[in-house]
Amino acid sequence: MLIRHASKMSAEKVNIQLKTILESVLEDDLHQWVKTVSIPRHFLKESKNNQWVAQWIAEQLQSYGYQIQFQGKYRNIITLPPNHWQTPCILVGAHYDSVPKTPGADDNGSAIAALLGCAKAIATYAPQTPVCFVAFNCEEDGLMGSQDLVNNYLLKHKIKIAHAHILEMVGYCKHTPHSQQAPTELPLNIPTTGDFLAIIGNRHSNFLVNPTLKQAKTYLSMPVIGLKIWLGLENRFPVLKRSDHAPFWQAKIPALMWTDTSEFRNPNYHELTDTPETLDYTFLRQVTQLLIVRVCHEQRQSD
């Protein structure tokens, strides 16, 4: 395993047009979106809430001009670019369900807000970008929604994914010393202040880590660290495969996990106290901005 810090990367030349796009991301929007979805919404235990939140997300995406579909028995929400059968898609994904009885603001309302912020910006400023947005269901029940999408839907519909960015808890930030822990089973030396975004890749997606860190260095002030996992070591450490990136890794589809590290920083993980007021919306805005940079960079590369 190898850790890289954005602060130690060389910056790229700033794209002025891209900076304009990033300014369109508003903390107030992110806060409102998190508040809206932060109700108990487990797939089975709170099925009505789960369906209501799914419909609300779908309507938001439709309001930006996307055509959406509900996929599979778990009701994943999908948008596809018009030319998806010709051009491999960049997939941006986040789960919208929560564990029973919890509001799930960070887990995973924060990621849904980042996904919506990215989707809105892309629809407004870069609508030709070959990006697929997916809001997964049933992450909290063994990743069933993302497994169904990867194992059944993508193959059946011949949808090629260039790579995926999977968002898992991206809104909690602490600037105080010793606010960050590391999984005890992992041989990692990470910062002890919980103010960074973590980007995690494996042998099929490590090539995406350095460009993401360079873009963070260029456009953002927040700390970002990248973890590169080699030799299939994610299979020896289950903590590295606990979110919707895992089915992509299993299918050898390049995918990065984006996270604030969940319970290793956030004491409200899977608790009733995981509420919108506990999140840092400046941090969440910067995560959303980096996601936009990453997606727009791929569009410029293909132009």
Secondary structure, 3 states (H helix, E strand, C coil): CEEEEHHHCCCCCCCHHHHHHHHCCCHHHHHHHHHHHCCCCCCCCCHHHHHHHHHHHHHHHHHCCCCEEEECCCCEEEECCCCCCCCCEEEEEEECCCCCCCCCHHHHHHHHHHHHHHHHHHHHHCCCCCEEEEEECCHHHCCHHHHHHHHHHHHHCCCCEEEEEEEECCCCCCCCCCCCCCCCCCCCCCCCCCCCEEEEECCCCHHHHHHHHHHHHHHCCCCEEEEECCCCHHHCCHHHHCCCCHHHHHCCCCEEEEECCHHHCCCCCCCCCCCHHHCCHHHHHHHHHHHHHHHHHHHHHHC
